[in-house]
Amino acid sequence: GVKESHQTTIFRIIAAILHLGNLDLQAERDGDTCSISSTDEHLNTFCGLLGVEHSQMQHWLCHRK
């Protein structure tokens, strides 16, 4: 009973969440910060699926606010 366009959106969100879970976070020396490689394929796919800016996601996934 779900429209095909809604199904596609739901599948994109689920796929993005699954890719987010596969990100490779590297801990920094102090143990309190981390970094993500700018060439991480899962981050690229995540950003592509949701249409968000790559550099912003890379920054905010590693910094608390």
KEVO-144132 format. One record per residue: residue number from 1; x, y, z of N, C-alpha, C in turn; residue in three letters. Coordinates in Angstrom, 3 decimals. Layout:
REM KEVO-144132
seq: NUM | n.c1: X | n.c2: Y | n.c3: Z | ca.c1: X | ca.c2: Y | ca.c3: Z | c.c1: X | c.c2: Y | c.c3: Z | type: ALA
...
REM end
This chain:
REM KEVO-144132
seq: 1 | n.c1: 0.798 | n.c2: -1.192 | n.c3: 0.000 | ca.c1: 0.000 | ca.c2: 0.000 | ca.c3: 0.000 | c.c1: 0.848 | c.c2: 1.266 | c.c3: 0.000 | type: GLY
seq: 2 | n.c1: 2.164 | n.c2: 1.134 | n.c3: -0.159 | ca.c1: 3.031 | ca.c2: 2.313 | ca.c3: -0.167 | c.c1: 3.361 | c.c2: 2.654 | c.c3: -1.624 | type: VAL
seq: 3 | n.c1: 3.249 | n.c2: 3.946 | n.c3: -1.958 | ca.c1: 3.553 | ca.c2: 4.374 | ca.c3: -3.325 | c.c1: 4.991 | c.c2: 4.035 | c.c3: -3.674 | type: LYS
seq: 4 | n.c1: 5.222 | n.c2: 3.795 | n.c3: -4.960 | ca.c1: 6.554 | ca.c2: 3.420 | ca.c3: -5.429 | c.c1: 7.580 | c.c2: 4.526 | c.c3: -5.151 | type: GLU
seq: 5 | n.c1: 7.171 | n.c2: 5.781 | n.c3: -5.291 | ca.c1: 8.099 | ca.c2: 6.889 | ca.c3: -5.030 | c.c1: 8.496 | c.c2: 6.941 | c.c3: -3.554 | type: SER
seq: 6 | n.c1: 7.555 | n.c2: 6.633 | n.c3: -2.669 | ca.c1: 7.858 | ca.c2: 6.585 | ca.c3: -1.244 | c.c1: 8.762 | c.c2: 5.397 | c.c3: -0.923 | type: HIS
seq: 7 | n.c1: 8.531 | n.c2: 4.280 | n.c3: -1.576 | ca.c1: 9.380 | ca.c2: 3.105 | ca.c3: -1.369 | c.c1: 10.818 | c.c2: 3.408 | c.c3: -1.748 | type: GLN
seq: 8 | n.c1: 11.007 | n.c2: 4.078 | n.c3: -2.871 | ca.c1: 12.352 | ca.c2: 4.428 | ca.c3: -3.326 | c.c1: 13.043 | c.c2: 5.324 | c.c3: -2.308 | type: THR
seq: 9 | n.c1: 12.324 | n.c2: 6.294 | n.c3: -1.779 | ca.c1: 12.890 | ca.c2: 7.187 | ca.c3: -0.765 | c.c1: 13.262 | c.c2: 6.415 | c.c3: 0.496 | type: THR
seq: 10 | n.c1: 12.401 | n.c2: 5.522 | n.c3: 0.914 | ca.c1: 12.671 | ca.c2: 4.708 | ca.c3: 2.103 | c.c1: 13.906 | c.c2: 3.839 | c.c3: 1.885 | type: ILE
seq: 11 | n.c1: 14.009 | n.c2: 3.229 | n.c3: 0.715 | ca.c1: 15.171 | ca.c2: 2.382 | ca.c3: 0.413 | c.c1: 16.458 | c.c2: 3.197 | c.c3: 0.380 | type: PHE
seq: 12 | n.c1: 16.396 | n.c2: 4.431 | n.c3: -0.141 | ca.c1: 17.584 | ca.c2: 5.293 | ca.c3: -0.164 | c.c1: 18.031 | c.c2: 5.629 | c.c3: 1.257 | type: ARG
seq: 13 | n.c1: 17.103 | n.c2: 5.926 | n.c3: 2.130 | ca.c1: 17.430 | ca.c2: 6.255 | ca.c3: 3.515 | c.c1: 18.026 | c.c2: 5.049 | c.c3: 4.230 | type: ILE
seq: 14 | n.c1: 17.427 | n.c2: 3.893 | n.c3: 4.043 | ca.c1: 17.937 | ca.c2: 2.675 | ca.c3: 4.676 | c.c1: 19.333 | c.c2: 2.346 | c.c3: 4.159 | type: ILE
seq: 15 | n.c1: 19.541 | n.c2: 2.455 | n.c3: 2.856 | ca.c1: 20.863 | ca.c2: 2.192 | ca.c3: 2.285 | c.c1: 21.893 | c.c2: 3.175 | c.c3: 2.827 | type: ALA
seq: 16 | n.c1: 21.517 | n.c2: 4.449 | n.c3: 2.978 | ca.c1: 22.429 | ca.c2: 5.449 | ca.c3: 3.523 | c.c1: 22.810 | c.c2: 5.109 | c.c3: 4.964 | type: ALA
seq: 17 | n.c1: 21.844 | n.c2: 4.701 | n.c3: 5.762 | ca.c1: 22.118 | ca.c2: 4.326 | ca.c3: 7.157 | c.c1: 23.065 | c.c2: 3.137 | c.c3: 7.216 | type: ILE
seq: 18 | n.c1: 22.867 | n.c2: 2.163 | n.c3: 6.348 | ca.c1: 23.753 | ca.c2: 0.999 | ca.c3: 6.323 | c.c1: 25.172 | c.c2: 1.390 | c.c3: 5.922 | type: LEU
seq: 19 | n.c1: 25.316 | n.c2: 2.293 | n.c3: 4.979 | ca.c1: 26.651 | ca.c2: 2.767 | ca.c3: 4.583 | c.c1: 27.293 | c.c2: 3.573 | c.c3: 5.715 | type: HIS
seq: 20 | n.c1: 26.484 | n.c2: 4.337 | n.c3: 6.429 | ca.c1: 27.007 | ca.c2: 5.113 | ca.c3: 7.559 | c.c1: 27.597 | c.c2: 4.185 | c.c3: 8.612 | type: LEU
seq: 21 | n.c1: 26.990 | n.c2: 3.039 | n.c3: 8.804 | ca.c1: 27.504 | ca.c2: 2.059 | ca.c3: 9.760 | c.c1: 28.812 | c.c2: 1.423 | c.c3: 9.331 | type: GLY
seq: 22 | n.c1: 29.165 | n.c2: 1.523 | n.c3: 8.055 | ca.c1: 30.404 | ca.c2: 0.936 | ca.c3: 7.547 | c.c1: 31.556 | c.c2: 1.931 | c.c3: 7.444 | type: ASN
seq: 23 | n.c1: 31.340 | n.c2: 3.170 | n.c3: 7.904 | ca.c1: 32.406 | ca.c2: 4.169 | ca.c3: 7.852 | c.c1: 33.598 | c.c2: 3.720 | c.c3: 8.680 | type: LEU
seq: 24 | n.c1: 34.779 | n.c2: 4.051 | n.c3: 8.197 | ca.c1: 36.010 | ca.c2: 3.716 | ca.c3: 8.903 | c.c1: 36.525 | c.c2: 4.962 | c.c3: 9.609 | type: ASP
seq: 25 | n.c1: 36.245 | n.c2: 5.062 | n.c3: 10.910 | ca.c1: 36.695 | ca.c2: 6.190 | ca.c3: 11.713 | c.c1: 38.063 | c.c2: 5.868 | c.c3: 12.303 | type: LEU
seq: 26 | n.c1: 39.025 | n.c2: 6.776 | n.c3: 12.107 | ca.c1: 40.355 | ca.c2: 6.581 | ca.c3: 12.679 | c.c1: 40.477 | c.c2: 7.472 | c.c3: 13.910 | type: GLN
seq: 27 | n.c1: 40.791 | n.c2: 6.853 | n.c3: 15.054 | ca.c1: 40.977 | ca.c2: 7.609 | ca.c3: 16.290 | c.c1: 42.294 | c.c2: 8.361 | c.c3: 16.234 | type: ALA
seq: 28 | n.c1: 42.273 | n.c2: 9.570 | n.c3: 16.753 | ca.c1: 43.495 | ca.c2: 10.370 | ca.c3: 16.828 | c.c1: 44.276 | c.c2: 9.976 | c.c3: 18.073 | type: GLU
seq: 29 | n.c1: 45.473 | n.c2: 10.504 | n.c3: 18.208 | ca.c1: 46.363 | ca.c2: 10.118 | ca.c3: 19.304 | c.c1: 45.781 | c.c2: 10.384 | c.c3: 20.690 | type: ARG
seq: 30 | n.c1: 45.052 | n.c2: 11.474 | n.c3: 20.841 | ca.c1: 44.530 | ca.c2: 11.794 | ca.c3: 22.168 | c.c1: 43.326 | c.c2: 10.938 | c.c3: 22.553 | type: ASP
seq: 31 | n.c1: 42.778 | n.c2: 10.209 | n.c3: 21.611 | ca.c1: 41.661 | ca.c2: 9.309 | ca.c3: 21.882 | c.c1: 40.318 | c.c2: 10.004 | c.c3: 21.998 | type: GLY
seq: 32 | n.c1: 40.302 | n.c2: 11.334 | n.c3: 21.941 | ca.c1: 39.059 | ca.c2: 12.075 | ca.c3: 22.099 | c.c1: 38.496 | c.c2: 12.563 | c.c3: 20.770 | type: ASP
seq: 33 | n.c1: 39.302 | n.c2: 12.490 | n.c3: 19.724 | ca.c1: 38.859 | ca.c2: 12.939 | ca.c3: 18.407 | c.c1: 39.064 | c.c2: 11.834 | c.c3: 17.380 | type: THR
seq: 34 | n.c1: 38.472 | n.c2: 12.023 | n.c3: 16.224 | ca.c1: 38.609 | ca.c2: 11.027 | ca.c3: 15.166 | c.c1: 38.663 | c.c2: 11.728 | c.c3: 13.817 | type: CYS
seq: 35 | n.c1: 38.907 | n.c2: 10.964 | n.c3: 12.781 | ca.c1: 38.902 | ca.c2: 11.500 | ca.c3: 11.419 | c.c1: 38.362 | c.c2: 10.433 | c.c3: 10.478 | type: SER
seq: 36 | n.c1: 37.897 | n.c2: 10.896 | n.c3: 9.331 | ca.c1: 37.388 | ca.c2: 10.009 | ca.c3: 8.286 | c.c1: 38.150 | c.c2: 10.349 | c.c3: 7.009 | type: ILE
seq: 37 | n.c1: 38.618 | n.c2: 9.345 | n.c3: 6.324 | ca.c1: 39.327 | ca.c2: 9.563 | ca.c3: 5.071 | c.c1: 38.388 | c.c2: 10.205 | c.c3: 4.052 | type: SER
seq: 38 | n.c1: 38.893 | n.c2: 11.190 | n.c3: 3.320 | ca.c1: 38.055 | ca.c2: 11.859 | ca.c3: 2.324 | c.c1: 37.749 | c.c2: 10.947 | c.c3: 1.132 | type: SER
seq: 39 | n.c1: 38.467 | n.c2: 9.831 | n.c3: 1.027 | ca.c1: 38.215 | ca.c2: 8.886 | ca.c3: -0.062 | c.c1: 37.388 | c.c2: 7.683 | c.c3: 0.385 | type: THR
seq: 40 | n.c1: 36.840 | n.c2: 7.726 | n.c3: 1.585 | ca.c1: 36.037 | ca.c2: 6.607 | ca.c3: 2.102 | c.c1: 34.831 | c.c2: 6.386 | c.c3: 1.204 | type: ASP
seq: 41 | n.c1: 34.734 | n.c2: 5.223 | n.c3: 0.597 | ca.c1: 33.654 | ca.c2: 4.933 | ca.c3: -0.350 | c.c1: 32.281 | c.c2: 4.956 | c.c3: 0.301 | type: GLU
seq: 42 | n.c1: 32.199 | n.c2: 4.571 | n.c3: 1.576 | ca.c1: 30.904 | ca.c2: 4.551 | ca.c3: 2.256 | c.c1: 30.407 | c.c2: 5.971 | c.c3: 2.540 | type: HIS
seq: 43 | n.c1: 31.328 | n.c2: 6.870 | n.c3: 2.879 | ca.c1: 30.938 | ca.c2: 8.268 | ca.c3: 3.081 | c.c1: 30.477 | c.c2: 8.873 | c.c3: 1.763 | type: LEU
seq: 44 | n.c1: 31.183 | n.c2: 8.576 | n.c3: 0.681 | ca.c1: 30.788 | ca.c2: 9.088 | ca.c3: -0.640 | c.c1: 29.399 | c.c2: 8.593 | c.c3: -1.028 | type: ASN
seq: 45 | n.c1: 29.143 | n.c2: 7.310 | n.c3: -0.795 | ca.c1: 27.835 | ca.c2: 6.738 | ca.c3: -1.133 | c.c1: 26.748 | c.c2: 7.335 | c.c3: -0.246 | type: THR
seq: 46 | n.c1: 27.026 | n.c2: 7.450 | n.c3: 1.053 | ca.c1: 26.078 | ca.c2: 8.043 | ca.c3: 2.004 | c.c1: 25.665 | c.c2: 9.445 | c.c3: 1.548 | type: PHE
seq: 47 | n.c1: 26.652 | n.c2: 10.272 | n.c3: 1.240 | ca.c1: 26.375 | ca.c2: 11.646 | ca.c3: 0.807 | c.c1: 25.613 | c.c2: 11.680 | c.c3: -0.509 | type: CYS
seq: 48 | n.c1: 25.965 | n.c2: 10.790 | n.c3: -1.415 | ca.c1: 25.260 | ca.c2: 10.727 | ca.c3: -2.692 | c.c1: 23.807 | c.c2: 10.323 | c.c3: -2.541 | type: GLY
seq: 49 | n.c1: 23.543 | n.c2: 9.375 | n.c3: -1.670 | ca.c1: 22.172 | ca.c2: 8.896 | ca.c3: -1.476 | c.c1: 21.281 | c.c2: 9.953 | c.c3: -0.839 | type: LEU
seq: 50 | n.c1: 21.836 | n.c2: 10.711 | n.c3: 0.110 | ca.c1: 21.022 | ca.c2: 11.701 | ca.c3: 0.811 | c.c1: 21.146 | c.c2: 13.104 | c.c3: 0.238 | type: LEU
seq: 51 | n.c1: 22.102 | n.c2: 13.296 | n.c3: -0.678 | ca.c1: 22.265 | ca.c2: 14.610 | ca.c3: -1.283 | c.c1: 22.820 | c.c2: 15.641 | c.c3: -0.322 | type: GLY
seq: 52 | n.c1: 23.734 | n.c2: 15.226 | n.c3: 0.541 | ca.c1: 24.349 | ca.c2: 16.152 | ca.c3: 1.486 | c.c1: 25.794 | c.c2: 16.421 | c.c3: 1.084 | type: VAL
seq: 53 | n.c1: 26.341 | n.c2: 17.525 | n.c3: 1.570 | ca.c1: 27.687 | ca.c2: 17.932 | ca.c3: 1.220 | c.c1: 28.727 | c.c2: 17.054 | c.c3: 1.916 | type: GLU
seq: 54 | n.c1: 29.638 | n.c2: 16.515 | n.c3: 1.134 | ca.c1: 30.656 | ca.c2: 15.572 | ca.c3: 1.612 | c.c1: 31.522 | c.c2: 16.169 | c.c3: 2.722 | type: HIS
seq: 55 | n.c1: 32.056 | n.c2: 17.351 | n.c3: 2.503 | ca.c1: 32.969 | ca.c2: 17.952 | ca.c3: 3.485 | c.c1: 32.262 | c.c2: 18.265 | c.c3: 4.791 | type: SER
seq: 56 | n.c1: 31.005 | n.c2: 18.677 | n.c3: 4.725 | ca.c1: 30.252 | ca.c2: 18.968 | ca.c3: 5.952 | c.c1: 29.989 | c.c2: 17.697 | c.c3: 6.760 | type: GLN
seq: 57 | n.c1: 29.613 | n.c2: 16.625 | n.c3: 6.086 | ca.c1: 29.376 | ca.c2: 15.366 | ca.c3: 6.791 | c.c1: 30.662 | c.c2: 14.845 | c.c3: 7.399 | type: MET
seq: 58 | n.c1: 31.753 | n.c2: 14.944 | n.c3: 6.656 | ca.c1: 33.049 | ca.c2: 14.491 | ca.c3: 7.156 | c.c1: 33.429 | c.c2: 15.273 | c.c3: 8.413 | type: GLN
seq: 59 | n.c1: 33.158 | n.c2: 16.554 | n.c3: 8.419 | ca.c1: 33.476 | ca.c2: 17.393 | ca.c3: 9.575 | c.c1: 32.577 | c.c2: 17.071 | c.c3: 10.763 | type: HIS
seq: 60 | n.c1: 31.263 | n.c2: 17.094 | n.c3: 10.560 | ca.c1: 30.334 | ca.c2: 16.979 | ca.c3: 11.689 | c.c1: 30.195 | c.c2: 15.559 | c.c3: 12.243 | type: TRP
seq: 61 | n.c1: 30.610 | n.c2: 14.564 | n.c3: 11.517 | ca.c1: 30.620 | ca.c2: 13.219 | ca.c3: 12.088 | c.c1: 31.766 | c.c2: 13.058 | c.c3: 13.089 | type: LEU
seq: 62 | n.c1: 32.750 | n.c2: 13.944 | n.c3: 13.010 | ca.c1: 33.936 | ca.c2: 13.841 | ca.c3: 13.872 | c.c1: 34.024 | c.c2: 14.938 | c.c3: 14.929 | type: CYS
seq: 63 | n.c1: 33.107 | n.c2: 15.879 | n.c3: 14.936 | ca.c1: 33.157 | ca.c2: 16.988 | ca.c3: 15.902 | c.c1: 31.828 | c.c2: 17.095 | c.c3: 16.656 | type: HIS
seq: 64 | n.c1: 31.958 | n.c2: 17.242 | n.c3: 17.938 | ca.c1: 30.758 | ca.c2: 17.403 | ca.c3: 18.763 | c.c1: 30.329 | c.c2: 18.857 | c.c3: 18.788 | type: ARG
seq: 65 | n.c1: 29.057 | n.c2: 19.071 | n.c3: 18.911 | ca.c1: 28.523 | ca.c2: 20.425 | ca.c3: 19.008 | c.c1: 27.499 | c.c2: 20.451 | c.c3: 20.102 | type: LYS
REM end
